[in-house]
Amino acid sequence: MNAQAAAAKTADVSAPMVLREDKGSIAILTLNRPAARNSLSEAMLQALGEALTAVGRERGVRAVILAANGPAFCAGHDLKEINGHRKDADRGRAYFERIMALCSQAMLQIVALPQPVIAAVHATATAAGCQIVASCDLAIASQAAKFATPGVNIGLFCSTPMVALSRNVSRKHAMEMLLTGELIAAEDAARIGLVNHVVAPGREHAEALALAEKIAAKSTLTVKTGKEAFYRQAEMPLAEAYKYASEVMVKNMLARDAEEGIGAFIDKRQPKWEDR
């Protein structure tokens, strides 16, 4: 191991696995295990879950950006850690169950967070890394980014990434990614709906921040209401979805911010949100 690699490994061990930076009302969470390509070890998933729990409780946070340090956005699960548990008495079953539950919990946290979460993807996102991108509400990708669900190549079908992926893109596009395991370019990811926008390398962070600032200017009550309703209605039959959405609209209409926003529109002035 050369000195540079050794330094990176030391930094990877000693530094927090998830960094947080606040810019005004926007929280930026950064995966910070660069020497391991931000692979999702048990410790990394726990750190991510704790960071998401913290921002979810803070009323002052109006949007969240999820980014990463190093040569990859996220390489998925830590296969070395997974393989190490095959020596356990149960051949790793208990660990496998625990790590899959932790990963699923983190993905559900992203969806359940009251604030919108924007992925800023600077490089490759594979397997559970692709799952993170698909779980985020919005995604900005560098032209240098690539995406894949390559588990089929190593005999481990990307079944949990499939859940998020199949809720973002059409079935045939999802199945092609899942069955071939091949990398797709950022432009193709945008074409099939996995990401929103593709930007020049190095611009993904700034573009995600600009998008977050647009959202942060809205009523947090309205955004929270809309995000929750979006995911709930998407799983319902059509008639049930309309019934539920109508109930949400009525409740939203009675909120102070809706009254203020409609009044401001009629009066041709800027609304003053109270987030209630």
VOBA-1610 file (N, C-alpha, C; in pm, whole numbers, padded with zeros to 5 digits, always signed):
BEGIN
Met+00085-00119+00000Met+00000+00000+00000Met+00089+00125+00000Asn+00067+00218-00099Asn+00149+00338-00103Asn+00102+00438+00003Ala+00180+00546+00021Ala+00151+00643+00128Ala+00016+00710+00107Gln-00019+00741-00018Gln-00146+00808-00047Gln-00264+00718-00012Ala-00254+00590-00051Ala-00362+00496-00020Ala-00375+00474+00129Ala-00258+00466+00197Ala-00260+00448+00343Ala-00325+00566+00412Ala-00294+00687+00364Ala-00353+00808+00423Ala-00504+00810+00403Ala-00548+00770+00283Ala-00691+00766+00254Ala-00763+00666+00342Lys-00697+00550+00364Lys-00758+00448+00449Lys-00769+00495+00593Thr-00664+00564+00642Thr-00666+00617+00779Thr-00776+00721+00795Ala-00786+00811+00695Ala-00890+00915+00701Ala-01028+00853+00698Asp-01041+00745+00617Asp-01169+00678+00604Asp-01215+00619+00738Val-01120+00570+00818Val-01153+00508+00945Val-01184+00613+01052Ser-01104+00721+01055Ser-01115+00818+01164Ser-01223+00923+01142Ala-01253+00958+01017Ala-01351+01063+00989Ala-01493+01009+01004Pro-01590+01098+01033Pro-01730+01055+01037Pro-01772+00996+00903Met-01853+00892+00906Met-01894+00827+00782Met-01998+00908+00705Val-02071+00993+00775Val-02165+01084+00711Val-02138+01224+00766Leu-02101+01315+00679Leu-02076+01453+00718Leu-02203+01535+00701Arg-02214+01641+00780Arg-02328+01731+00765Arg-02279+01875+00758Glu-02335+01947+00662Glu-02310+02090+00648Glu-02444+02158+00624Asp-02469+02267+00692Asp-02592+02342+00673Asp-02564+02470+00596Lys-02642+02495+00493Lys-02636+02621+00421Lys-02774+02685+00429Gly-02788+02776+00526Gly-02919+02832+00552Gly-03012+02724+00601Ser-03124+02707+00533Ser-03223+02608+00573Ser-03206+02475+00502Ile-03091+02457+00436Ile-03066+02333+00360Ile-02957+02253+00430Ala-02985+02126+00459Ala-02887+02036+00519Ala-02824+01951+00410Ile-02692+01948+00408Ile-02618+01868+00310Ile-02554+01751+00384Leu-02597+01630+00352Leu-02541+01509+00409Leu-02449+01446+00306Thr-02326+01416+00346Thr-02227+01365+00252Thr-02173+01230+00299Leu-02192+01128+00216Leu-02134+00996+00244Leu-01982+01011+00241Asn-01915+00962+00343Asn-01774+00994+00359Asn-01691+00870+00394Arg-01698+00773+00304Arg-01614+00654+00317Arg-01544+00632+00183Pro-01468+00732+00140Pro-01418+00732+00002Pro-01328+00615-00034Ala-01244+00571+00060Ala-01152+00460+00029Ala-01226+00330+00000Ala-01350+00319+00052Ala-01433+00201+00027Ala-01544+00233-00072Arg-01525+00341-00150Arg-01624+00383-00250Arg-01763+00403-00188Asn-01762+00448-00064Asn-01885+00476+00012Asn-01978+00354+00019Ser-01919+00236+00023Ser-02000+00116+00036Ser-02073+00116+00170Leu-02191+00055+00169Leu-02282+00064+00283Leu-02255-00048+00384Ser-02153-00029+00464Ser-02127-00119+00576Ser-02237-00101+00680Glu-02237-00187+00779Glu-02335-00174+00887Glu-02318-00039+00957Ala-02194+00001+00982Ala-02168+00128+01049Ala-02211+00246+00963Met-02188+00236+00832Met-02228+00344+00741Met-02379+00360+00738Leu-02451+00250+00733Leu-02597+00256+00732Leu-02651+00313+00863Gln-02590+00276+00973Gln-02631+00331+01102Gln-02608+00482+01107Ala-02492+00526+01056Ala-02460+00668+01054Ala-02556+00745+00964Leu-02589+00689+00850Leu-02684+00753+00759Leu-02821+00763+00823Gly-02865+00654+00887Gly-02995+00654+00954Gly-03002+00758+01064Glu-02896+00771+01141Glu-02892+00871+01248Glu-02896+01013+01192Ala-02825+01036+01083Ala-02823+01169+01021Ala-02960+01205+00966Leu-03027+01110+00903Leu-03161+01134+00849Leu-03261+01160+00961Thr-03250+01085+01070Thr-03338+01106+01185Thr-03321+01247+01240Ala-03195+01291+01251Ala-03167+01424+01306Ala-03228+01535+01221Val-03206+01531+01089Val-03259+01639+01005Val-03411+01635+00998Gly-03467+01515+01005Gly-03611+01503+01000Gly-03682+01568+01117Arg-03611+01581+01230Arg-03669+01641+01349Arg-03653+01792+01356Glu-03574+01848+01265Glu-03541+01991+01273Glu-03633+02072+01183Arg-03716+02153+01244Arg-03812+02233+01168Arg-03743+02338+01081Gly-03623+02378+01121Gly-03551+02479+01044Gly-03493+02428+00914Val-03487+02296+00896Val-03435+02237+00773Val-03550+02222+00674Arg-03535+02286+00558Arg-03644+02288+00460Arg-03618+02199+00338Ala-03494+02155+00322Ala-03460+02063+00213Ala-03328+01996+00249Val-03305+01879+00189Val-03185+01800+00219Val-03118+01761+00087Ile-02985+01774+00084Ile-02907+01725-00030Ile-02824+01607+00019Leu-02824+01500-00058Leu-02744+01382-00026Leu-02634+01369-00130Ala-02510+01386-00086Ala-02395+01384-00176Ala-02295+01279-00127Ala-02176+01278-00188Ala-02074+01180-00149Ala-01935+01231-00182Asn-01838+01187-00106Asn-01697+01216-00131Asn-01629+01098-00197Gly-01524+01126-00274Gly-01442+01018-00328Gly-01472+00983-00472Pro-01416+00873-00520Pro-01425+00837-00662Pro-01560+00779-00703Ala-01644+00744-00609Ala-01776+00689-00641Ala-01881+00755-00552Phe-02004+00761-00602Phe-02114+00809-00517Phe-02143+00704-00411Cys-02168+00581-00454Cys-02186+00469-00360Cys-02184+00340-00438Ala-02099+00247-00391Ala-02081+00119-00460Ala-02176+00010-00410Gly-02275+00047-00327Gly-02367-00053-00277Gly-02320-00112-00145His-02363-00232-00116His-02327-00296+00011His-02177-00329+00015Asp-02125-00337+00136Asp-01984-00371+00157Asp-01969-00522+00143Leu-01926-00567+00026Leu-01920-00710-00002Leu-01814-00781+00081Lys-01707-00712+00117Lys-01606-00773+00203Lys-01664-00800+00341Glu-01742-00705+00393Glu-01806-00725+00524Glu-01907-00838+00515Ile-01984-00840+00408Ile-02083-00946+00388Ile-02015-01083+00383Asn-01910-01093+00304Asn-01843-01221+00288Asn-01778-01268+00417Gly-01730-01173+00498Gly-01667-01208+00625Gly-01761-01280+00719His-01891-01252+00707His-01989-01313+00798His-02029-01455+00755Arg-01978-01502+00642Arg-02006-01640+00601Arg-01939-01739+00695Lys-01844-01689+00774Lys-01776-01774+00872Lys-01854-01785+01002Asp-01962-01708+01016Asp-02045-01717+01136Asp-02109-01856+01145Ala-02151-01893+01264Ala-02210-02025+01286Ala-02332-02049+01198Asp-02408-01943+01170Asp-02529-01956+01088Asp-02503-01920+00941Arg-02374-01918+00903Arg-02329-01884+00767Arg-02366-01741+00729Gly-02392-01658+00829Gly-02417-01516+00803Gly-02562-01476+00800Arg-02655-01573+00819Arg-02797-01542+00805Arg-02840-01424+00893Ala-02803-01424+01021Ala-02846-01318+01112Ala-02791-01182+01067Tyr-02665-01181+01024Tyr-02607-01055+00976Tyr-02677-01011+00848Phe-02700-01104+00755Phe-02766-01068+00629Phe-02904-01008+00656Glu-02978-01068+00748Glu-03111-01015+00781Glu-03099-00875+00842Arg-02998-00858+00927Arg-02980-00728+00994Arg-02940-00619+00894Ile-02849-00650+00804Ile-02800-00549+00711Ile-02907-00512+00609Met-02988-00610+00567Met-03096-00578+00472Met-03204-00493+00539Ala-03232-00523+00665Ala-03330-00444+00739Ala-03281-00301+00760Leu-03153-00287+00794Leu-03094-00153+00812Leu-03099-00072+00683Cys-03066-00137+00572Cys-03066-00069+00443Cys-03208-00027+00405Ser-03302-00117+00419Ser-03441-00085+00387Ser-03493+00028+00474Gln-03454+00027+00601Gln-03496+00133+00692Gln-03443+00268+00647Ala-03319+00274+00603Ala-03261+00400+00556Ala-03334+00452+00433Met-03367+00361+00340Met-03440+00402+00219Met-03579+00453+00254Leu-03644+00385+00348Leu-03776+00429+00391Leu-03769+00564+00462Gln-03660+00587+00535Gln-03642+00716+00602Gln-03634+00830+00501Ile-03564+00807+00390Ile-03553+00910+00286Ile-03691+00947+00234Val-03772+00846+00208Val-03907+00869+00155Val-03996+00934+00261Ala-03982+00893+00386Ala-04069+00943+00493Ala-04025+01078+00548Leu-03904+01121+00516Leu-03857+01250+00567Leu-03953+01361+00525Pro-03986+01453+00615Pro-04078+01560+00577Pro-04021+01655+00472Gln-03888+01664+00468Gln-03824+01751+00370Gln-03792+01674+00241Pro-03800+01740+00127Pro-03755+01676+00003Pro-03605+01647+00010Val-03564+01534-00047Val-03424+01493-00048Val-03377+01489-00193Ile-03267+01560-00220Ile-03212+01569-00356Ile-03076+01501-00359Ala-03061+01402-00445Ala-02931+01337-00461Ala-02846+01421-00556Ala-02722+01448-00515Ala-02625+01516-00601Ala-02519+01411-00636Val-02531+01353-00755Val-02453+01235-00791Val-02337+01276-00882His-02215+01267-00828His-02098+01312-00903His-02029+01199-00979Ala-02058+01075-00939Ala-01986+00960-00998Ala-02076+00837-00992Thr-02015+00719-01006Thr-02091+00596-01020Thr-02174+00561-00897Ala-02297+00519-00922Ala-02387+00471-00817Ala-02438+00335-00858Thr-02397+00232-00784Thr-02434+00096-00823Thr-02504+00023-00708Ala-02587-00076-00746Ala-02658-00161-00649Ala-02733-00075-00547Ala-02704-00090-00418Ala-02774-00010-00317Ala-02742+00138-00331Gly-02632+00172-00399Gly-02604+00313-00429Gly-02703+00368-00529Cys-02737+00288-00629Cys-02841+00325-00725Cys-02976+00332-00654Gln-02995+00243-00557Gln-03117+00241-00476Gln-03133+00372-00399Ile-03023+00427-00346Ile-03030+00555-00276Ile-03080+00663-00371Val-03023+00668-00492Val-03064+00769-00590Val-03212+00755-00623Ala-03256+00632-00644Ala-03397+00607-00676Ala-03489+00639-00560Ser-03439+00628-00437Ser-03520+00656-00319Ser-03536+00806-00294Cys-03438+00886-00339Cys-03446+01031-00320Cys-03560+01088-00403Asp-03614+01200-00358Asp-03726+01262-00428Asp-03685+01319-00563Leu-03563+01373-00569Leu-03510+01433-00690Leu-03364+01394-00701Ala-03307+01404-00822Ala-03166+01371-00839Ala-03105+01454-00951Ile-02987+01510-00920Ile-02906+01581-01019Ile-02780+01497-01040Ala-02748+01469-01165Ala-02632+01384-01194Ala-02531+01455-01282Ser-02404+01434-01251Ser-02296+01478-01338Ser-02296+01393-01465Gln-02246+01451-01573Gln-02229+01374-01697Gln-02134+01257-01676Ala-02052+01266-01572Ala-01956+01159-01543Ala-02018+01044-01464Ala-02139+01064-01413Ala-02203+00961-01331Ala-02253+00845-01417Lys-02252+00727-01356Lys-02309+00609-01420Lys-02388+00532-01316Phe-02481+00451-01364Phe-02574+00383-01273Phe-02588+00238-01316Ala-02601+00149-01215Ala-02620+00007-01246Ala-02676-00067-01126Thr-02744-00176-01154Thr-02785-00273-01051Thr-02718-00406-01092Pro-02589-00421-01058Pro-02507-00528-01116Pro-02505-00658-01038Gly-02593-00672-00939Gly-02590-00792-00857Gly-02596-00922-00936Val-02669-00922-01046Val-02683-01043-01128Val-02547-01094-01176Asn-02451-01005-01188Asn-02317-01044-01235Asn-02239-01125-01131Ile-02278-01115-01005Ile-02207-01189-00899Ile-02299-01289-00830Gly-02410-01322-00896Gly-02500-01423-00841Gly-02589-01373-00730Leu-02604-01241-00716Leu-02686-01185-00609Leu-02778-01080-00670Phe-02897-01121-00711Phe-02991-01030-00779Phe-03020-00909-00691Cys-03023-00791-00750Cys-03046-00666-00675Cys-03195-00653-00638Ser-03240-00738-00550Ser-03383-00744-00516Ser-03429-00622-00437Thr-03350-00575-00340Thr-03393-00456-00266Thr-03375-00328-00347Pro-03266-00310-00423Pro-03261-00195-00513Pro-03376-00195-00613Met-03422-00314-00651Met-03533-00327-00745Met-03659-00256-00696Val-03680-00254-00564Val-03801-00192-00508Val-03805-00044-00542Ala-03695+00027-00516Ala-03690+00170-00546Ala-03682+00195-00696Leu-03600+00117-00766Leu-03582+00136-00910Leu-03713+00120-00985Ser-03789+00015-00951Ser-03913-00012-01023Ser-04023+00089-00992Arg-04003+00172-00891Arg-04096+00280-00861Arg-04053+00412-00922Asn-03940+00411-00992Asn-03890+00531-01059Asn-03902+00522-01211Val-03875+00404-01265Val-03868+00390-01410Val-03967+00283-01455Ser-03989+00274-01585Ser-04084+00175-01636Ser-04032+00033-01610Arg-04121-00062-01612Arg-04084-00201-01582Arg-03978-00254-01676Lys-03991-00225-01804Lys-03893-00279-01900Lys-03756-00217-01881His-03750-00089-01852His-03621-00027-01825His-03560-00082-01696Ala-03644-00099-01594Ala-03595-00155-01468Ala-03544-00297-01489Met-03621-00377-01561Met-03581-00516-01583Met-03452-00525-01665Glu-03435-00436-01760Glu-03311-00439-01839Glu-03191-00412-01750Met-03202-00313-01662Met-03093-00283-01570Met-03067-00400-01476Leu-03175-00459-01424Leu-03162-00567-01326Leu-03110-00697-01388Leu-03150-00725-01511Leu-03114-00851-01575Leu-02977-00848-01642Thr-02934-00732-01689Thr-02803-00723-01754Thr-02694-00680-01658Gly-02728-00599-01556Gly-02629-00549-01463Gly-02535-00446-01524Glu-02567-00400-01645Glu-02476-00309-01715Glu-02489-00164-01665Leu-02379-00091-01671Leu-02379+00051-01638Leu-02454+00129-01745Ile-02531+00227-01702Ile-02593+00319-01797Ile-02540+00459-01771Ala-02531+00539-01876Ala-02480+00675-01865Ala-02583+00766-01799Ala-02536+00879-01750Ala-02625+00975-01684Ala-02737+01020-01776Glu-02705+01042-01903Glu-02808+01087-01999Glu-02918+00982-02014Asp-02880+00854-02013Asp-02981+00748-02021Asp-03061+00739-01892Ala-02994+00764-01778Ala-03066+00765-01650Ala-03171+00874-01650Ala-03140+00989-01710Ala-03238+01098-01719Ala-03350+01061-01815Arg-03314+00996-01926Arg-03414+00958-02026Arg-03519+00863-01969Ile-03476+00772-01882Ile-03572+00674-01827Ile-03634+00720-01695Gly-03592+00836-01645Gly-03656+00892-01527Gly-03591+00862-01394Leu-03468+00808-01396Leu-03398+00780-01271Leu-03342+00907-01209Val-03303+01003-01293Val-03256+01133-01245Val-03332+01243-01317Asn-03333+01361-01256Asn-03406+01474-01315Asn-03326+01550-01420His-03201+01582-01384His-03118+01665-01471His-02976+01614-01474Val-02910+01631-01588Val-02770+01597-01604Val-02693+01727-01631Val-02585+01747-01559Val-02509+01872-01568Val-02361+01842-01591Ala-02286+01945-01624Ala-02143+01930-01645Ala-02076+01881-01518Pro-01973+01798-01530Pro-01902+01749-01411Pro-01858+01864-01321Gly-01884+01847-01192Gly-01851+01950-01095Gly-01963+02047-01068Arg-02070+02042-01151Arg-02182+02135-01134Arg-02297+02073-01057Glu-02292+01941-01032Glu-02407+01873-00971Glu-02440+01927-00832His-02338+01963-00755His-02361+02012-00618His-02430+02148-00623Ala-02380+02238-00707Ala-02439+02372-00719Ala-02581+02365-00772Glu-02604+02277-00870Glu-02739+02265-00926Glu-02836+02206-00825Ala-02789+02110-00747Ala-02875+02054-00641Ala-02907+02160-00538Leu-02809+02242-00504Leu-02831+02348-00407Leu-02930+02451-00460Ala-02918+02487-00587Ala-03012+02583-00647Ala-03154+02527-00645Leu-03168+02399-00674Leu-03300+02335-00671Leu-03354+02331-00529Ala-03267+02300-00433Ala-03308+02297-00292Ala-03353+02435-00245Glu-03286+02538-00291Glu-03322+02675-00251Glu-03460+02714-00306Lys-03492+02669-00426Lys-03625+02694-00482Lys-03732+02630-00393Ile-03706+02507-00353Ile-03802+02435-00269Ile-03811+02498-00131Ala-03696+02540-00077Ala-03692+02599+00057Ala-03771+02728+00066Ala-03796+02791-00048Ala-03872+02916-00049Ala-04023+02892-00035Lys-04065+02767-00043Lys-04207+02733-00032Lys-04245+02712+00115Ser-04373+02702+00139Ser-04423+02668+00273Ser-04382+02526+00308Thr-04316+02507+00421Thr-04275+02371+00460Thr-04395+02283+00489Leu-04501+02340+00540Leu-04622+02261+00563Leu-04676+02207+00432Thr-04681+02293+00332Thr-04733+02252+00201Thr-04646+02146+00138Val-04514+02164+00144Val-04420+02068+00086Val-04430+01933+00158Lys-04433+01938+00290Lys-04445+01814+00369Lys-04575+01741+00335Thr-04685+01816+00327Thr-04814+01757+00294Thr-04810+01691+00157Gly-04752+01762+00061Gly-04747+01711-00076Gly-04658+01590-00092Lys-04542+01591-00026Lys-04451+01476-00037Lys-04516+01351+00020Glu-04574+01362+00137Glu-04638+01245+00199Glu-04752+01194+00112Ala-04833+01285+00060Ala-04948+01245-00022Ala-04903+01181-00153Phe-04795+01232-00209Phe-04745+01178-00336Phe-04715+01028-00325Tyr-04641+00991-00223Tyr-04602+00850-00209Tyr-04718+00762-00166Arg-04807+00816-00084Arg-04921+00735-00040Arg-05017+00707-00155Gln-05051+00809-00233Gln-05148+00788-00341Gln-05093+00700-00451Ala-04961+00701-00469Ala-04899+00623-00576Ala-04920+00473-00559Glu-04944+00429-00437Glu-04964+00287-00409Glu-05111+00247-00406Met-05201+00344-00431Met-05345+00317-00420Met-05409+00294-00556Pro-05521+00220-00560Pro-05601+00215-00682Pro-05652+00355-00715Leu-05687+00380-00841Leu-05719+00514-00889Leu-05829+00583-00808Ala-05942+00516-00789Ala-06053+00579-00718Ala-06015+00609-00573Glu-05944+00517-00510Glu-05901+00538-00371Glu-05800+00653-00363Ala-05715+00663-00466Ala-05616+00771-00468Ala-05685+00908-00477Tyr-05788+00917-00562Tyr-05861+01044-00573Tyr-05933+01080-00444Lys-05990+00981-00379Lys-06059+01005-00252Lys-05961+01056-00147Tyr-05847+00990-00138Tyr-05745+01031-00041Tyr-05691+01170-00073Ala-05659+01194-00202Ala-05603+01323-00242Ala-05702+01437-00219Ser-05829+01409-00237Ser-05932+01511-00211Ser-05936+01548-00063Glu-05924+01446+00022Glu-05920+01471+00166Glu-05797+01554+00205Val-05684+01524+00141Val-05561+01600+00167Val-05578+01745+00122Met-05642+01765+00005Met-05664+01901-00046Met-05751+01984+00047Val-05856+01921+00100Val-05945+01993+00191Val-05871+02035+00317Lys-05795+01942+00374Lys-05717+01972+00494Lys-05614+02081+00466Asn-05549+02071+00351Asn-05449+02170+00311Asn-05514+02307+00290Met-05633+02308+00230Met-05704+02433+00203Met-05736+02509+00331Leu-05756+02436+00440Leu-05791+02498+00567Leu-05668+02547+00644Ala-05549+02515+00595Ala-05426+02558+00661Ala-05404+02707+00641Arg-05335+02767+00735Arg-05309+02912+00729Arg-05228+02948+00606Asp-05127+02866+00570Asp-05042+02900+00457Asp-05117+02897+00324Ala-05215+02809+00309Ala-05295+02807+00187Ala-05380+02934+00179Glu-05437+02972+00291Glu-05515+03097+00294Glu-05426+03216+00257Glu-05306+03221+00315Glu-05212+03329+00287Glu-05165+03326+00142Gly-05133+03207+00092Gly-05082+03194-00044Gly-05184+03234-00149Ile-05308+03191-00132Ile-05414+03227-00226Ile-05441+03377-00219Gly-05444+03431-00095Gly-05466+03574-00078Gly-05355+03656-00142Ala-05230+03610-00126Ala-05116+03680-00185Ala-05123+03677-00338Phe-05165+03562-00393Phe-05178+03551-00539Phe-05283+03649-00591Ile-05396+03656-00523Ile-05504+03747-00565Ile-05460+03892-00552Asp-05387+03920-00442Asp-05343+04059-00416Asp-05216+04096-00492Lys-05159+03999-00566Lys-05035+04021-00642Lys-04920+04068-00553Arg-04896+03991-00446Arg-04786+04018-00353Arg-04718+03887-00317Gln-04603+03896-00253Gln-04532+03777-00209Gln-04596+03722-00081Pro-04618+03592-00073Pro-04676+03536+00050Pro-04578+03537+00164Lys-04629+03541+00286Lys-04547+03531+00407Lys-04586+03401+00478Trp-04500+03301+00461Trp-04532+03169+00514Trp-04511+03163+00665Glu-04600+03094+00731Glu-04587+03067+00873Glu-04570+02918+00899Asp-04572+02839+00791Asp-04554+02694+00798Asp-04656+02626+00889Arg-04779+02674+00878Arg-04889+02613+00953Arg-05019+02628+00875
//
